[in-house]
């Protein structure tokens, strides 16, 4: 109840492009007269049912709404329905595909911002509640609730090869950031809050964990952590979110080395001119920790470096010729993908 006033319905409506027209078949009525189809309701009409929809949360009294980046559509207009049934046209304030977060803005005042918690306090088995806009039904201002427990932490998003990332790992969440929960998340839940028992948002719901026709879908949520706060603060200002870049190609260790008790990721390539090259990393080095956090696989290195901002100094622990070394590297900017 405390969080409900901070949850909104998001409708994405594709803009009609120049030259587009819609042909309707005219049918005679019972008296043989030609009839014309009734005009479709406008997006601000309570009877309007959007084809694309999601959920959002209020993060500022002056009209800023947080949602998931993938809720946004190409060539689309956005409409927000608040808890008091008011509908506002929205525009994109800031958006970041790598974190899958976006901030929309509406001309509204005196909204009720969500209270943010801390996902660092979460443990397996903690009870959580999700509020959302399943199947676009919250267009009356009433989000729906579902509940469950935290199933696991630091999970990887399902791979979806597309766009300019050949590995399909287009976001930080593909390297292992997500809260996994058995809360039932249906179509339209993306962008809604995952709450703890005090009504604080500790995650933003983003994805289903199983496909339709299989086992009941569990869900994933982006954790409210230090990276989340950094990205959110940047998007609220309408600025580009920047991520750290090292400049190496890591590979997982073979089973025989892992069985021997070794952990880390081996560098198979150090790209010339990148921070890794300038600060002395070499091919064959085994990188075992970033800022004191142990690395167990290649994805772990991508994640820990990617969470750091541009020009941050990463304190790296490596094994070279079997001996541990410490190397500090000042990161550059992760390249923006087209």
Secondary structure, DSSP 8 states (H G I E B T S, - for coil): -TTGGGEEEEEEEE---TT-------EE-TTS-EE-------TTSTT---SEEEEEEEEETTTEEEEEGGG--TTEEEEEE-TTS-EEEEEEEEEETTTTEEEEEES--S-----B--GGG--TT-EEEEEE-GGGGGGGS--EEEEEEEEEEEE------BTTBTTS--SGGGGT-EEEE-----TT-TT-EEE-TTS-EEEEEEEESS-TTSS---EEEEE-SHHHHHHHHHHHTT-----EE--EEEEE--HHHHHTT--SEEEEEE-TTSHHHHTT--TT-EEEEETTEE--SHHHHHHHHHTS-TT-EEEEEEEETTEEEEEEEE-EE-----
